[in-house]
Amino acid sequence: MKQWIKKGAYDFILAAGDDRIDEDIFSVLSEDAYTIKVGSNPSLAQFSVRSVDQMRDLLMGFLKE
């Protein structure tokens, strides 16, 4: 993740996931990135949704804007 971020300037970064590997990603992203934990386990992510269905609804909402 760090190598990808170093390659360019990004206007928007969103990382979402539901397992331990995603926690590693959340830990290296800057505070201006949006991080979302899918599920109810404790997380380093800024935000959380309860289920994959809720994450899908959130992403679909972006498309409507």
C-alpha positions as CSV (number, residue, x, y, z in Angstrom):
1,M,0.0,0.0,0.0
2,K,2.8,2.4,0.9
3,Q,4.4,1.8,-2.5
4,W,1.2,2.6,-4.4
5,I,0.6,5.8,-2.5
6,K,4.1,7.0,-3.1
7,K,3.6,6.7,-6.9
8,G,1.2,9.6,-7.2
9,A,-0.9,12.3,-5.7
10,Y,-4.5,11.1,-5.1
11,D,-7.6,13.2,-4.7
12,F,-9.5,10.5,-2.8
13,I,-8.5,7.3,-1.1
14,L,-11.1,4.8,0.3
15,A,-10.2,1.5,1.8
16,A,-12.8,-0.9,3.0
17,G,-12.5,-4.5,4.3
18,D,-13.5,-7.2,6.7
19,D,-10.4,-9.1,7.8
20,R,-7.1,-8.7,9.5
21,I,-5.1,-7.8,6.4
22,D,-7.3,-4.8,5.9
23,E,-6.3,-3.6,9.4
24,D,-2.7,-3.5,8.1
25,I,-3.9,-1.2,5.2
26,F,-5.9,1.0,7.5
27,S,-2.8,1.5,9.7
28,V,-0.6,2.9,7.0
29,L,-3.0,5.3,5.3
30,S,-3.0,8.9,6.1
31,E,-5.7,10.6,8.1
32,D,-7.3,12.1,5.0
33,A,-8.0,8.7,3.6
34,Y,-11.4,7.2,4.3
35,T,-11.3,3.8,6.0
36,I,-14.3,1.6,6.5
37,K,-14.5,-1.7,8.5
38,V,-17.1,-4.1,7.3
39,G,-18.3,-6.0,10.3
40,S,-18.5,-5.5,14.0
41,N,-15.0,-6.4,15.2
42,P,-12.8,-3.6,16.7
43,S,-10.9,-1.8,14.0
44,L,-8.4,1.0,13.2
45,A,-10.8,2.2,10.5
46,Q,-12.5,5.6,10.9
47,F,-16.0,4.3,10.0
48,S,-17.8,1.0,10.0
49,V,-20.8,-0.7,8.4
50,R,-22.4,-3.8,9.7
51,S,-22.5,-5.9,6.5
52,V,-21.3,-6.4,2.9
53,D,-24.9,-5.4,1.9
54,Q,-24.5,-2.0,3.7
55,M,-21.1,-1.5,2.1
56,R,-22.6,-2.2,-1.3
57,D,-25.4,0.3,-0.6
58,L,-22.9,2.9,0.4
59,L,-20.9,2.4,-2.8
60,M,-24.1,2.5,-4.9
61,G,-25.0,5.8,-3.2
62,F,-21.7,7.3,-4.6
63,L,-22.8,6.4,-8.1
64,K,-26.1,8.2,-7.7
65,E,-24.4,11.5,-6.7
